[in-house]
């Protein structure tokens, strides 16, 4: 990195740190306008071109909006930017996929506990619609994978936790692919049809019963059985009776 690149990087860091600090201490809020580039450059001790470059980078990240003849406005964070980052980064680091799936389990298990406490009638209806679609699309990998994703997304939304929702949304592209991949196994393992329908129904019932402990146990078992099917697909094992008995555990 030459001196000019180093100055640009340092300038970006100063602008980013300034914006971050003002957002955290509440002196700058969503919808408010930043000071003019000239003032910001003078305050931070960087050149105007570096300030302009940093603001453009922040604009690409979805943190600010640059409006002609108005100035730079602080935006509401857009989870889709985080989703795109996860997707692009992990596309080149396949070894991190398992780590993402573990994070997904942590998010959904906490979400299902909160959903038992906070879910509304509208949440129950959203879950039920997704549950019906799971049954209707049992032989369709594309539509079925989407139905599975919608059900689990509905659990997170029912938690009424904006942070969990943003984290889950940031991984949504990868999760949707995972759900579809699992649906492709239906043709290989006949017992997966009843597993997919019945197990999601069990999770739904625990949320409606507002039983967080049973909901988490049921959801964790659901994940474990799904992992077992994927393991058998890799090892070439058959659809053994033990899987069927595990579903009713």
PyMOL commands that set and color helices and strands:
alter all, ss='L'
color gray80, all
select helices_A, chain A and resi 3-25+37-44+48-60+79-91+94-118+121-136+141-158+162-170+172-187+192-208+212-235+241-247
alter helices_A, ss='H'
color red, helices_A
select strands_A, chain A and resi 64-67+71-74
alter strands_A, ss='S'
color yellow, strands_A
deselect
rebuild
show_as cartoon
